[in-house]
Amino acid sequence: MVSDIKGLNSRETTAARQGEAGAVRADQRARNTAQTGDVARDDTVELSGLAEFIRTTASKLAAQPAVDENRVRDIRNAIASGEYQIDSQRVARKLIEADNL
């Protein structure tokens, strides 16, 4: 995307498409911001409670190992010793549950 067309920044170019009055207001805001260094007050982001929960949960999950090495070791040992039992009813239930997601 071109950000500078004939000396106009993208904010001015967008404003010009909105009509003369919009262009004048946007141009004035852009100049005021450039002169004062202030960021427009309407450029804020607020996270909802759900977004914050997701961010927190994601960071907690990222801290956990992807594989439970102890569980893998226990299953390997059970298979090797012939003690590992497969519950076909449980496997079938889990497949059906996963299919319903």
Stockholm file with secondary structure:
# STOCKHOLM 1.0

chainA/1-101         MVSDIKGLNSRETTAARQGEAGAVRADQRARNTAQTGDVARDDTVELSGLAEFIRTTASKLAAQPAVDENRVRDIRNAIASGEYQIDSQRVARKLIEADNL
#=GR chainA/1-101 SS CCSEETTEEHHHHHHHHTCHHHHHHHHHHHHHHHHHCCCCTTCCCCCCHHHHHHHHHHHHHHHSCSSCHHHHHHHHHHHHHTCCCCCHHHHHHHHHHHHTC
#=GC SS_cons         CCSEETTEEHHHHHHHHTCHHHHHHHHHHHHHHHHHCCCCTTCCCCCCHHHHHHHHHHHHHHHSCSSCHHHHHHHHHHHHHTCCCCCHHHHHHHHHHHHTC
//
